[in-house]
């Protein structure tokens, strides 16, 4: 596998980063994952805009213009042997002596790699997946896509421990998101999604689903969703760059929504497939 590190393209086994890198010491960095279908990045402009927002949020200057990022991304895509890819890019505050305060005059570390895009199986798309629920106890800047992910890691492991694919979280009685996905509901024939505030990551796929739904004339509402409303909903969906749009059919070990993907999900799945690069 060929990766990109600080301006160089090299085999992954030759890519080395200092143990004093602030991404390693503090998780002081941000990242993005851009899905690639048939060597074409999906919604790259939106991913780069979110990268800029995350960098602004941690007060780290963007090391590249959008045009430079696109050039690096496309070069990395072409250097892989597989067509459908997940481009992971990470920017940290760089290498400095260990001190919580920002170092001065330090170049950021830029690392990028591409792996085969791991999307759900045909069976998962057709039959739905299981999730568990938990109280959201993470920090209150979930809107920044930072590498400080231990809260999400613990939530994802909670699901893994119970044989589920995700942990859906609630904070103060309101639906937030899952450990590595956004969560959308269908209530009374309308798609209802939590607000894009500081308590959830503003997912690029969430945004795509909203766009595709509105274009198709499907009702879409963004507002707080209570725990009671969520559990009484007709459908739950998980959305992310790797999951695309995935129906939830088991919650906390019990069938949900009749135990099968609902009609709104099936329509949205079709719309999403239509918009993917051909």
C-alpha positions as CSV (number, residue, x, y, z in Angstrom):
1,X,0.0,0.0,0.0
2,X,1.3,3.5,-0.9
3,X,0.5,6.3,1.6
4,X,1.2,10.0,1.7
5,X,3.2,11.5,4.6
6,X,4.2,15.1,4.7
7,X,4.5,15.5,0.9
8,X,6.0,12.1,0.1
9,X,4.3,9.0,-1.4
10,X,5.9,5.9,0.0
11,X,5.1,2.3,1.1
12,X,3.2,2.2,4.3
13,X,6.0,0.2,6.0
14,X,8.4,3.1,5.4
15,X,6.1,5.8,6.8
16,X,7.4,6.9,10.2
17,X,6.1,9.5,12.7
18,X,7.8,10.7,15.8
19,X,6.6,9.5,19.2
20,X,6.5,13.2,20.1
21,X,3.9,13.9,17.5
22,X,1.0,15.7,19.2
23,X,-1.5,13.4,17.5
24,X,0.1,10.5,19.4
25,X,0.7,12.3,22.7
26,X,-2.6,14.2,22.9
27,X,-4.9,13.1,20.1
28,X,-4.3,16.8,19.0
29,X,-5.5,16.5,15.4
30,X,-8.4,16.1,13.0
31,X,-9.3,13.6,10.3
32,X,-11.6,12.8,7.4
33,X,-12.6,9.7,5.5
34,X,-13.7,10.2,1.9
35,X,-15.4,7.3,0.1
36,X,-14.3,6.6,-3.4
37,X,-16.4,4.7,-5.9
38,X,-14.8,3.5,-9.1
39,X,-11.9,5.8,-8.4
40,X,-14.2,8.8,-8.1
41,X,-14.3,10.6,-4.7
42,X,-17.9,11.0,-3.4
43,X,-18.8,14.5,-2.1
44,X,-15.2,15.6,-1.8
45,X,-16.1,19.3,-1.6
46,X,-18.2,18.7,1.4
47,X,-15.6,16.6,3.1
48,X,-12.9,19.2,2.6
49,X,-15.3,21.9,4.0
50,X,-15.8,19.8,7.1
51,X,-12.0,19.3,7.4
52,X,-11.6,23.1,7.4
53,X,-14.3,23.5,10.0
54,X,-12.6,20.9,12.3
55,X,-9.2,22.6,11.8
56,X,-10.7,26.0,12.6
57,X,-12.3,24.4,15.7
58,X,-8.9,23.2,17.1
59,X,-7.1,26.4,15.9
60,X,-4.8,24.7,13.5
61,X,-4.0,26.3,10.1
62,X,-5.0,24.2,7.1
63,X,-1.7,23.1,5.5
64,X,-3.2,22.9,2.0
65,X,-5.7,24.6,-0.3
66,X,-8.7,22.6,-1.5
67,X,-7.0,22.3,-4.9
68,X,-3.9,20.9,-3.3
69,X,-5.9,18.4,-1.2
70,X,-7.7,17.3,-4.3
71,X,-4.5,16.8,-6.2
72,X,-3.0,14.7,-3.4
73,X,-6.2,12.7,-3.0
74,X,-6.5,11.9,-6.7
75,X,-2.8,10.9,-6.9
76,X,-3.2,8.6,-3.9
77,X,-6.3,7.0,-5.5
78,X,-4.4,6.3,-8.7
79,X,-1.5,4.7,-6.8
80,X,-3.8,2.0,-5.4
81,X,-4.6,-1.3,-7.1
82,X,-8.3,-1.3,-6.1
83,X,-11.2,0.9,-7.4
84,X,-13.5,1.4,-4.4
85,X,-11.5,3.1,-1.7
86,X,-11.7,4.8,1.7
87,X,-9.3,7.8,1.7
88,X,-8.3,8.5,5.3
89,X,-6.5,11.8,5.9
90,X,-5.2,13.1,9.2
91,X,-3.7,16.4,10.2
92,X,-2.0,16.8,13.6
93,X,-0.3,19.8,15.3
94,X,3.0,18.3,14.6
95,X,6.1,17.3,16.6
96,X,7.1,19.2,19.7
97,X,8.2,18.7,23.3
98,X,5.4,17.5,25.5
99,X,3.5,20.6,26.7
100,X,-0.3,21.2,26.6
101,X,0.0,24.7,25.1
102,X,0.3,25.0,21.4
103,X,3.9,24.9,20.1
104,X,5.1,27.8,18.0
105,X,6.7,27.4,14.6
106,X,5.9,23.7,14.3
107,X,4.8,22.2,10.9
108,X,1.7,20.0,11.1
109,X,1.9,16.4,10.3
110,X,-0.2,15.3,7.3
111,X,-0.8,11.6,6.8
112,X,-3.1,10.0,4.2
113,X,-3.8,6.4,3.3
114,X,-6.3,4.5,1.2
115,X,-7.9,1.1,2.0
116,X,-10.5,-0.9,0.1
117,X,-13.9,0.7,0.9
118,X,-15.6,-1.5,3.5
119,X,-19.3,-1.1,3.0
120,X,-22.1,-3.3,4.6
121,X,-22.8,-6.6,3.0
122,X,-25.8,-7.2,0.7
123,X,-27.5,-9.1,3.6
124,X,-27.1,-6.1,5.9
125,X,-28.5,-3.7,3.4
126,X,-31.4,-6.1,2.8
127,X,-32.2,-7.2,6.3
128,X,-30.9,-4.4,8.5
129,X,-28.6,-4.5,11.5
130,X,-28.6,-4.6,15.3
131,X,-27.7,-1.7,17.6
132,X,-27.6,-1.1,21.4
133,X,-28.4,2.1,23.2
134,X,-26.5,4.1,25.9
135,X,-26.2,7.4,27.6
136,X,-24.0,9.8,25.6
137,X,-21.1,10.7,28.0
138,X,-18.7,12.1,25.5
139,X,-17.3,15.7,25.4
140,X,-19.5,18.5,24.1
141,X,-17.7,19.3,20.9
142,X,-18.7,16.2,18.9
143,X,-19.1,18.5,15.9
144,X,-15.4,18.5,15.4
145,X,-13.9,15.4,13.7
146,X,-10.9,15.1,16.0
147,X,-8.6,12.1,16.5
148,X,-9.4,12.2,20.2
149,X,-11.9,9.3,19.9
150,X,-11.7,7.3,23.1
151,X,-15.3,8.1,24.0
152,X,-16.5,6.8,20.6
153,X,-14.2,3.8,20.9
154,X,-15.7,2.8,24.2
155,X,-19.2,3.2,22.8
156,X,-18.4,1.1,19.7
157,X,-16.9,-1.6,21.9
158,X,-20.1,-1.6,24.0
159,X,-21.9,-2.6,20.8
160,X,-19.3,-5.2,19.8
161,X,-19.5,-6.8,23.3
162,X,-23.2,-7.4,22.6
163,X,-22.9,-8.6,19.0
164,X,-24.3,-5.3,17.6
165,X,-23.0,-3.0,14.9
166,X,-23.4,0.3,16.7
167,X,-24.3,2.1,19.9
168,X,-27.0,4.7,19.5
169,X,-26.7,7.4,22.1
170,X,-29.0,9.7,24.0
171,X,-28.0,12.8,26.1
172,X,-30.5,14.3,28.5
173,X,-33.3,12.4,27.0
174,X,-32.6,13.4,23.4
175,X,-31.2,11.4,20.5
176,X,-27.7,12.4,19.5
177,X,-25.8,9.9,17.2
178,X,-24.1,6.6,17.2
179,X,-20.4,5.9,17.9
180,X,-19.4,6.1,14.2
181,X,-22.6,7.1,12.5
182,X,-25.4,9.6,12.4
183,X,-28.9,8.3,13.3
184,X,-32.0,9.3,11.4
185,X,-35.6,8.3,12.3
186,X,-38.9,8.0,10.4
187,X,-41.8,9.3,12.5
188,X,-45.3,9.5,11.0
189,X,-44.1,9.1,7.4
190,X,-41.5,11.9,7.8
191,X,-37.7,11.6,8.0
192,X,-36.7,13.3,11.3
193,X,-33.1,13.9,12.1
194,X,-31.4,15.5,15.2
195,X,-30.1,19.1,14.8
196,X,-26.5,19.5,13.5
197,X,-25.3,21.2,16.8
198,X,-22.2,20.6,18.9
199,X,-23.5,17.3,20.2
200,X,-23.2,15.4,16.9
201,X,-20.8,15.2,14.0
202,X,-22.4,16.9,10.9
203,X,-22.2,13.8,8.7
204,X,-21.5,14.2,5.0
205,X,-23.8,11.2,4.4
206,X,-26.5,12.8,6.7
207,X,-26.3,15.8,4.4
208,X,-26.5,13.7,1.3
209,X,-29.6,11.9,2.5
210,X,-31.2,15.2,3.4
211,X,-30.4,16.6,-0.1
212,X,-31.6,13.4,-1.9
213,X,-34.8,13.2,0.1
214,X,-35.7,16.8,-0.5
215,X,-35.0,16.5,-4.2
216,X,-37.3,13.5,-4.3
217,X,-40.1,15.2,-2.4
218,X,-39.7,13.1,0.7
219,X,-40.6,15.0,3.9
220,X,-37.5,15.8,6.0
221,X,-37.5,17.5,9.3
222,X,-34.5,18.5,11.5
223,X,-35.4,18.9,15.2
224,X,-34.7,17.4,18.6
225,X,-35.9,13.8,18.9
226,X,-36.8,12.6,22.4
227,X,-36.0,9.1,23.6
228,X,-39.8,8.3,23.7
229,X,-40.2,9.5,20.1
230,X,-37.2,7.5,19.0
231,X,-38.4,4.3,20.5
232,X,-41.9,4.8,19.1
233,X,-40.6,5.7,15.6
234,X,-41.3,3.6,12.5
235,X,-37.7,3.3,11.4
236,X,-34.1,4.1,12.4
237,X,-31.3,4.5,9.9
238,X,-27.6,4.7,10.4
239,X,-25.6,6.9,7.9
240,X,-21.9,7.3,7.4
241,X,-19.3,7.3,4.7
242,X,-18.8,3.6,5.0
243,X,-22.3,2.5,6.0
244,X,-24.0,4.6,3.4
245,X,-27.7,4.3,4.6
246,X,-28.4,1.2,6.7
247,X,-31.6,0.2,8.4
248,X,-31.8,-0.7,12.1
249,X,-34.0,-3.7,12.7
250,X,-32.9,-4.8,16.2
251,X,-32.5,-2.5,19.2
252,X,-31.2,-3.7,22.6
253,X,-31.8,-7.3,21.5
254,X,-35.4,-6.8,20.5
255,X,-36.9,-6.5,17.0
256,X,-37.5,-2.9,15.9
257,X,-39.8,-1.5,13.2
258,X,-41.3,-4.9,12.6
259,X,-37.8,-6.5,12.4
260,X,-37.3,-5.5,8.7
261,X,-36.2,-2.4,6.8
262,X,-39.2,-0.1,6.3
263,X,-40.6,1.5,3.1
264,X,-38.9,4.9,3.6
265,X,-35.6,3.2,4.0
266,X,-36.0,1.2,0.8
267,X,-36.8,4.3,-1.1
268,X,-33.8,6.2,0.4
269,X,-31.5,3.2,-0.3
270,X,-32.5,3.4,-4.0
271,X,-31.9,7.1,-4.1
272,X,-28.5,6.8,-2.5
273,X,-27.4,4.1,-5.0
274,X,-28.6,6.3,-7.9
275,X,-26.4,9.2,-6.8
276,X,-23.2,7.2,-6.3
277,X,-20.5,7.7,-9.0
278,X,-21.0,5.3,-11.9
